[in-house]
Amino acid sequence: MRWFCTAHDADMRGVLCTNCVRLAETVLAMVAGITMNGASNGVRKRVETQMGAASGMSGDGKHIILADPRGFCAGVDRAIATVQTIVKTAHPHSGLPPVYVRRQIVHNRHVVDDLAAQGAVFVEELSEIPDDAVAAGVPVVFSAHGVSPQVQAEAKRRGMFIVDATCPLVSKVHREVLRFVREGYEIVYIGHRGHDEAVGVVGESPEHVHLIEHEDDVADLDFRPGQKLVLLTQTTLSVDETAGVVAALKKRFDWIEEPPSSDICYATQNRQTAVKTVAERAQCVVIVGSANSSNSVRLMEVAQEALGERGRAHRVDDAAEMDPAWFEGVDTVGVSSGASVPDSLVDGVVEALRPLGFTDVSYVETVKENMHFVLPAALRKR
């Protein structure tokens, strides 16, 4: 298969620019009958080799190491595709938008701004959606982080056409809460207070779900010996991040149970494993992701732990937030991104580093992801 990118002159035919790599992967994967995340290792390596040729890497410059996997996970892909699908297929209503989205569809302001530019209207609460929009059947999308039963009930009471883009892995935790409560359990939930996902999960049964964040919080819990007790976690945390809290819980309540399968999101763990490997080879790491993205902030922390005294890890929303002073005396920079970050923003970081002498780009792949989620049922029925 031969590729042509209009960003290049005719003599560059067959070579892909950085911005076309993801598109090439998608098309190749479709031809092969697999998802983008499941594209074969050979496909990815061939594409990356072409990208290196296009960037003019000589091997003599300073180094950039890109972590792989990075960026969009299956749940984020599904949530964004949900809004885009509605926008593209909506029937115009006079003076009304094609879709409303409750809260940020994913925790990345660039993604939200891009969808808003396409016509989506974001609201903090359902009360902001006018009655005439509800009467007209304008779809209302719930974000990837999920919502509480109280929000679901309000939407039903008002007769809203709801499209639930909650990540299936988050929905699994919601179902676990309901099942364990029915079976008479008290639930200890490790999560971040105020995070949209945690708010939704705790809202399933506030009187039986006990939210804790840190090891010190365990001392505040009070359960009688033998009381049925189970541990659940926010999906965007990681095994390493929760290890201390879990150990403290098991020490104090040695009968506490865990669900048959982990609540930790595969993408969270995979991205942290990859960034550790990259940080061990770098003197500085740049994580692309928004400040309200739990997994992006944690990626920065993981990178800093792996760097130790050798260097610093930084989180940026985009390349414009980078400070050239970060890279003084640095020969190798590691780059990764949170699960809600489009790869175009990583491309921007790579391009911004080139004038600083970082012209040699390589990749560290720790695992091949092949997870894919179908669109919400409300869209598949349309």
C-alpha positions as CSV (number, residue, x, y, z in Angstrom):
1,M,0.0,0.0,0.0
2,R,1.4,3.4,-1.0
3,W,0.6,6.7,0.8
4,F,0.5,10.3,-0.3
5,C,0.3,13.2,2.2
6,T,-0.7,16.6,0.7
7,A,1.5,18.2,3.3
8,H,4.6,17.1,1.4
9,D,6.0,17.9,-2.0
10,A,5.7,15.3,-4.8
11,D,9.1,13.8,-4.1
12,M,8.0,12.9,-0.6
13,R,5.2,10.6,-1.8
14,G,5.0,7.4,0.2
15,V,6.1,9.2,3.4
16,L,3.7,10.1,6.1
17,C,3.8,13.3,8.2
18,T,3.4,13.1,12.0
19,N,-0.2,14.3,11.8
20,C,-1.1,11.5,9.4
21,V,0.2,8.6,11.3
22,R,-2.9,7.9,13.3
23,L,-5.1,8.2,10.2
24,A,-2.8,5.7,8.4
25,E,-3.1,3.3,11.3
26,T,-6.8,3.6,11.3
27,V,-7.2,2.9,7.6
28,L,-4.7,0.0,7.7
29,A,-6.5,-1.5,10.6
30,M,-9.9,-1.2,8.8
31,V,-8.4,-3.0,5.8
32,A,-7.2,-5.7,8.1
33,G,-10.6,-5.9,9.8
34,I,-9.3,-4.9,13.2
35,T,-9.5,-1.8,15.4
36,M,-6.9,1.0,15.5
37,N,-5.7,-0.1,18.9
38,G,-5.4,-3.6,17.6
39,A,-3.2,-2.7,14.6
40,S,-0.4,-5.2,14.2
41,N,3.0,-4.3,15.6
42,G,4.4,-4.5,12.0
43,V,1.9,-2.0,10.8
44,R,2.8,0.5,13.6
45,K,6.5,0.0,13.1
46,R,6.3,0.6,9.4
47,V,4.3,3.7,9.8
48,E,6.7,5.0,12.5
49,T,9.7,4.3,10.3
50,Q,8.1,6.4,7.6
51,M,7.4,9.2,10.1
52,G,11.0,9.2,11.1
53,A,12.1,9.6,7.5
54,A,9.7,12.5,7.0
55,S,11.0,14.3,10.1
56,G,14.6,14.2,8.8
57,M,16.0,12.4,11.8
58,S,19.8,12.0,11.5
59,G,20.5,10.3,14.8
60,D,22.9,13.2,15.7
61,G,20.5,15.4,17.6
62,K,19.1,15.3,21.1
63,H,16.5,12.6,21.7
64,I,12.8,12.4,22.2
65,I,11.3,9.1,23.5
66,L,7.6,8.7,23.0
67,A,5.7,6.3,25.3
68,D,3.4,3.8,23.7
69,P,0.6,3.3,24.6
70,R,-0.3,6.9,25.2
71,G,-3.3,9.1,24.5
72,F,-6.9,8.0,23.9
73,C,-8.2,4.9,25.5
74,A,-11.2,2.9,24.3
75,G,-13.7,4.7,26.6
76,V,-12.5,8.1,25.6
77,D,-12.6,7.2,21.9
78,R,-16.2,6.0,22.4
79,A,-17.3,9.1,24.3
80,I,-15.9,11.5,21.7
81,A,-17.3,9.4,18.8
82,T,-20.7,9.5,20.5
83,V,-20.9,13.3,20.4
84,Q,-19.4,13.5,16.9
85,T,-21.9,11.0,15.6
86,I,-24.8,13.0,17.0
87,V,-23.5,16.3,15.6
88,K,-23.0,14.8,12.1
89,T,-26.4,13.0,12.0
90,A,-28.6,15.5,13.8
91,H,-31.7,16.9,12.3
92,P,-31.6,20.7,12.7
93,H,-34.0,22.3,15.2
94,S,-34.6,26.0,14.8
95,G,-32.4,27.9,17.1
96,L,-31.4,24.7,19.0
97,P,-28.0,23.0,19.1
98,P,-27.6,19.4,17.8
99,V,-26.6,18.0,21.2
100,Y,-26.1,18.9,24.9
101,V,-23.4,17.3,26.9
102,R,-23.5,17.2,30.7
103,R,-20.0,18.2,32.1
104,Q,-16.8,17.7,30.1
105,I,-17.2,14.6,27.9
106,V,-13.6,13.8,28.8
107,H,-11.2,15.8,31.0
108,N,-9.4,17.6,28.2
109,R,-10.2,21.2,27.4
110,H,-8.9,20.9,23.8
111,V,-11.3,18.0,23.1
112,V,-14.2,20.0,24.7
113,D,-13.4,23.2,22.7
114,D,-13.2,21.2,19.5
115,L,-16.6,19.6,20.0
116,A,-18.1,22.9,21.0
117,A,-16.8,24.4,17.8
118,Q,-18.7,21.6,16.0
119,G,-21.9,22.6,17.6
120,A,-22.1,20.7,20.9
121,V,-23.2,22.7,23.9
122,F,-21.7,21.8,27.3
123,V,-23.6,22.3,30.5
124,E,-22.7,21.7,34.1
125,E,-26.2,20.6,35.2
126,L,-29.3,19.4,33.4
127,S,-31.2,22.4,34.7
128,E,-29.4,24.5,32.2
129,I,-31.0,22.7,29.3
130,P,-34.2,24.6,28.2
131,D,-37.6,22.9,28.1
132,D,-38.0,23.6,24.4
133,A,-34.8,21.6,23.6
134,V,-36.1,18.7,25.7
135,A,-39.5,18.8,23.9
136,A,-37.7,18.8,20.5
137,G,-35.8,15.7,21.5
138,V,-32.3,17.2,21.4
139,P,-30.0,14.4,22.7
140,V,-28.3,14.9,26.0
141,V,-25.0,13.0,26.5
142,F,-23.7,11.8,29.8
143,S,-19.9,12.0,30.0
144,A,-17.4,9.1,30.1
145,H,-17.1,9.5,33.8
146,G,-20.7,8.4,34.6
147,V,-23.4,10.0,36.7
148,S,-25.3,9.3,39.9
149,P,-28.9,7.8,40.0
150,Q,-30.1,11.3,41.0
151,V,-29.0,12.8,37.7
152,Q,-30.5,9.8,35.8
153,A,-33.8,10.4,37.7
154,E,-33.9,14.1,36.8
155,A,-33.3,13.3,33.2
156,K,-36.1,10.8,33.2
157,R,-38.5,13.1,35.0
158,R,-38.0,15.8,32.4
159,G,-38.3,13.3,29.5
160,M,-34.9,13.9,28.1
161,F,-33.5,11.8,25.3
162,I,-30.4,10.5,27.0
163,V,-27.3,9.0,25.3
164,D,-25.1,7.5,28.0
165,A,-21.5,7.7,27.0
166,T,-20.3,6.4,30.4
167,C,-17.2,4.2,29.9
168,P,-18.2,0.6,30.2
169,L,-15.5,0.0,32.8
170,V,-17.0,2.7,35.0
171,S,-20.5,1.3,34.4
172,K,-19.1,-2.1,35.7
173,V,-18.2,-0.4,39.0
174,H,-21.7,1.1,39.3
175,R,-23.2,-2.4,38.8
176,E,-20.8,-3.8,41.4
177,V,-22.0,-1.2,44.0
178,L,-25.6,-2.2,43.4
179,R,-24.9,-5.9,43.6
180,F,-22.9,-5.7,46.8
181,V,-25.4,-3.4,48.5
182,R,-28.2,-5.9,47.6
183,E,-26.0,-8.7,49.2
184,G,-25.7,-6.7,52.4
185,Y,-22.1,-5.3,52.0
186,E,-20.6,-2.1,53.1
187,I,-18.3,-0.8,50.4
188,V,-15.0,1.0,50.8
189,Y,-14.3,3.0,47.7
190,I,-10.8,4.3,46.9
191,G,-11.1,7.5,44.8
192,H,-10.6,11.2,44.5
193,R,-13.2,13.3,46.3
194,G,-15.0,15.6,43.9
195,H,-14.0,13.7,40.8
196,D,-16.9,13.1,38.5
197,E,-16.5,9.3,38.4
198,A,-16.3,9.1,42.2
199,V,-19.4,11.3,42.6
200,G,-21.4,9.1,40.3
201,V,-20.3,5.8,42.0
202,V,-20.8,7.0,45.6
203,G,-24.2,8.4,44.5
204,E,-25.4,4.8,43.8
205,S,-25.7,4.3,47.5
206,P,-24.2,7.1,49.6
207,E,-25.2,5.4,52.9
208,H,-23.2,2.2,52.1
209,V,-20.3,3.5,50.0
210,H,-17.4,5.0,52.1
211,L,-15.0,7.1,50.0
212,I,-11.4,7.2,51.1
213,E,-8.3,8.7,49.3
214,H,-5.3,8.1,51.5
215,E,-3.9,5.6,54.0
216,D,-4.7,7.9,56.9
217,D,-8.4,7.8,56.0
218,V,-8.5,4.1,57.0
219,A,-8.4,5.1,60.6
220,D,-11.7,7.0,60.3
221,L,-13.5,3.8,59.1
222,D,-15.5,1.9,61.7
223,F,-16.9,-1.6,60.9
224,R,-17.7,-4.3,63.3
225,P,-15.8,-7.6,63.0
226,G,-17.3,-9.9,60.5
227,Q,-19.4,-7.2,58.8
228,K,-19.6,-7.9,55.1
229,L,-17.1,-5.6,53.5
230,V,-15.8,-5.1,50.0
231,L,-13.2,-2.9,48.3
232,L,-13.8,-1.0,45.0
233,T,-11.6,1.6,43.3
234,Q,-11.9,4.5,40.9
235,T,-11.0,3.2,37.5
236,T,-8.5,6.0,36.7
237,L,-6.2,5.0,39.7
238,S,-3.5,2.4,39.3
239,V,-2.3,-0.7,41.2
240,D,0.8,1.2,42.5
241,E,-1.3,4.3,43.5
242,T,-3.7,2.3,45.6
243,A,-1.3,-0.3,47.0
244,G,-0.6,1.6,50.3
245,V,-4.3,2.2,50.9
246,V,-5.2,-1.4,50.1
247,A,-2.5,-2.7,52.5
248,A,-3.8,-0.4,55.3
249,L,-7.3,-1.6,54.7
250,K,-6.3,-5.3,54.8
251,K,-4.3,-4.8,57.9
252,R,-7.2,-3.2,59.8
253,F,-10.0,-5.2,58.3
254,D,-8.4,-8.5,57.3
255,W,-11.7,-10.0,56.1
256,I,-12.3,-7.3,53.5
257,E,-13.1,-8.7,50.1
258,E,-12.2,-7.6,46.6
259,P,-14.3,-8.0,43.4
260,P,-13.5,-11.0,41.1
261,S,-11.8,-8.7,38.6
262,S,-9.9,-5.5,39.2
263,D,-11.6,-2.1,38.8
264,I,-8.4,-0.5,37.6
265,C,-8.7,0.6,34.0
266,Y,-6.3,-1.2,31.6
267,A,-5.4,2.1,30.0
268,T,-4.4,3.7,33.2
269,Q,-2.1,0.9,34.1
270,N,-0.6,0.6,30.6
271,R,0.2,4.3,30.3
272,Q,1.9,4.3,33.7
273,T,4.0,1.3,32.9
274,A,5.1,2.8,29.6
275,V,5.9,6.2,31.1
276,K,8.0,4.5,33.8
277,T,10.1,2.8,31.1
278,V,10.5,6.1,29.2
279,A,11.4,8.1,32.3
280,E,14.2,5.6,33.2
281,R,15.8,6.5,29.9
282,A,15.3,10.3,30.0
283,Q,16.4,13.3,31.9
284,C,13.1,15.2,31.6
285,V,9.5,14.0,30.9
286,V,6.6,16.0,29.5
287,I,3.1,14.7,30.1
288,V,0.4,16.2,27.9
289,G,-2.9,16.4,29.7
290,S,-5.3,18.8,31.5
291,A,-5.0,19.6,35.2
292,N,-8.4,18.1,36.0
293,S,-7.5,14.8,34.4
294,S,-6.8,12.4,37.2
295,N,-4.8,10.0,35.0
296,S,-2.7,12.8,33.4
297,V,-1.7,14.2,36.8
298,R,-0.8,10.7,38.0
299,L,1.3,10.1,34.9
300,M,3.4,13.1,35.8
301,E,3.8,11.8,39.4
302,V,4.8,8.4,38.1
303,A,7.3,9.9,35.7
304,Q,8.8,12.0,38.5
305,E,9.1,9.0,40.7
306,A,11.0,7.1,38.0
307,L,13.2,10.1,37.2
308,G,14.2,10.6,40.8
309,E,17.0,13.1,41.2
310,R,18.0,12.9,37.5
311,G,15.4,15.3,36.3
312,R,11.9,16.8,36.4
313,A,8.5,15.8,35.0
314,H,6.1,18.4,33.8
315,R,2.4,18.4,32.8
316,V,1.2,20.7,30.0
317,D,-2.2,21.2,28.3
318,D,-0.3,21.8,25.1
319,A,3.1,22.8,23.7
320,A,2.4,26.5,24.4
321,E,2.8,25.8,28.1
322,M,6.3,24.4,27.8
323,D,9.3,26.5,29.2
324,P,12.5,26.1,27.2
325,A,14.4,26.4,30.5
326,W,13.1,22.9,31.4
327,F,15.4,21.4,28.7
328,E,18.6,23.2,29.4
329,G,21.4,20.6,29.8
330,V,18.9,17.8,28.8
331,D,19.8,15.3,26.1
332,T,16.8,13.0,26.2
333,V,13.2,14.0,26.8
334,G,10.4,11.5,27.4
335,V,6.9,12.4,26.2
336,S,3.5,10.8,27.0
337,S,-0.1,11.8,27.4
338,G,-3.2,11.0,29.4
339,A,-6.0,8.8,28.2
340,S,-8.1,11.8,27.1
341,V,-5.5,13.6,25.0
342,P,-5.6,13.6,21.2
343,D,-2.2,12.7,19.6
344,S,-2.2,16.0,17.7
345,L,-1.2,17.7,21.0
346,V,1.7,15.3,21.4
347,D,2.7,16.1,17.8
348,G,2.7,19.7,18.8
349,V,5.1,19.0,21.7
350,V,7.4,17.1,19.5
351,E,7.5,19.9,16.9
352,A,8.1,22.5,19.6
353,L,11.1,20.5,20.9
354,R,12.8,20.4,17.4
355,P,14.1,24.0,17.4
356,L,15.7,23.2,20.8
357,G,17.7,20.5,19.1
358,F,15.5,17.5,19.8
359,T,15.4,16.0,16.3
360,D,15.8,12.3,17.0
361,V,12.5,10.6,17.8
362,S,12.2,7.0,19.0
363,Y,9.4,4.9,20.6
364,V,9.1,2.6,23.6
365,E,6.1,0.2,23.3
366,T,5.4,-1.8,26.4
367,V,2.1,-3.4,25.4
368,K,-0.2,-3.5,22.4
369,E,-3.8,-2.4,23.2
370,N,-6.7,-3.9,21.4
371,M,-9.7,-2.8,23.4
372,H,-12.7,-1.3,21.6
373,F,-16.1,-0.3,22.8
374,V,-19.2,0.0,20.5
375,L,-21.3,3.2,20.5
376,P,-24.0,3.5,23.2
377,A,-27.2,1.5,22.5
378,A,-29.3,4.7,22.0
379,L,-27.2,5.5,18.9
380,R,-27.1,2.0,17.5
381,K,-31.0,1.9,17.6
382,R,-31.4,5.1,15.6
